[in-house]
Amino acid sequence: MDGRRVRLAVLTPLAVSALTAGAVTAAAPPAAAASPTCGVSRADGPMHLEVVGEDFEPGKAVFVESAHGAEGTVRTDAAGAFSATISHAAGTVSARQVGGPEVRCGTAEQGARMNAQEQYAAGYKAGYAAMKNDCDVRDLKRVPVNDNFRNGFEDGAAAAGKKFCEG
C-alpha cells in the first residue's frame, strides 16, 4: 500500500503542473498591432505641408495639428493610411485618433526644407529596397506620400525589378 501512495504522490503534482502550463499558454496575449507613424513634407505652395500617416485604425478620423494653430481632420483608408494638407503650420505637427496615442510627425520646418528632389530620392531609395526584398512589390496603397516620393518609389522599384527580379 505504501508503494501506491508514493506513486500517487509523484503523479499528482505532474498532472497539476501540466494543466497549469496549458492554462498559461491559452492566456497569452495576442500579438501587438503596429504603432501608427506619420511624417511631414512640403506640399504645393510655400505655406502648405503634407502630413501622411499609416498604421492608424482604418476608416476612422485622424486629427492633425501643429503646435501653433494649423489643423485639419482626415479619415483613414481601409489600410489605416491617410494624407492631409495643412496650411500655415509652425512647430511640431502631430496626428491622433480618438482613443489612440498622439503621434509626433515632425516639425513644420523639417517638412518645408525637404524639396521635390529630396522627396524623389527618398522614394527611389525606398522603392529600390522594397523591390529588392520582395519582387511582388507593385502596390503603393500603403505608401501614402506625395507625388515626388511616389514617382521615386515607382522608379526605384522598376530599377530593382530589372536587376533582381527578371530572368
Secondary structure, 3 states (H helix, E strand, C coil): CHHHHHHHHHHHHHHHHHHHHHHHHHCCCCCCCCCCEEEEEECCCCCEEEEEEECCCCCCEEEEEECCCCEEEEECCCCCCEEEEEECCCCEEEEECCCCCCEEEEEHHHHHHCCHHHHHHHHHHHHHHHHHHCCCCCCCCCCCCCHHHHHHHHHHHHHHHHHHHCC
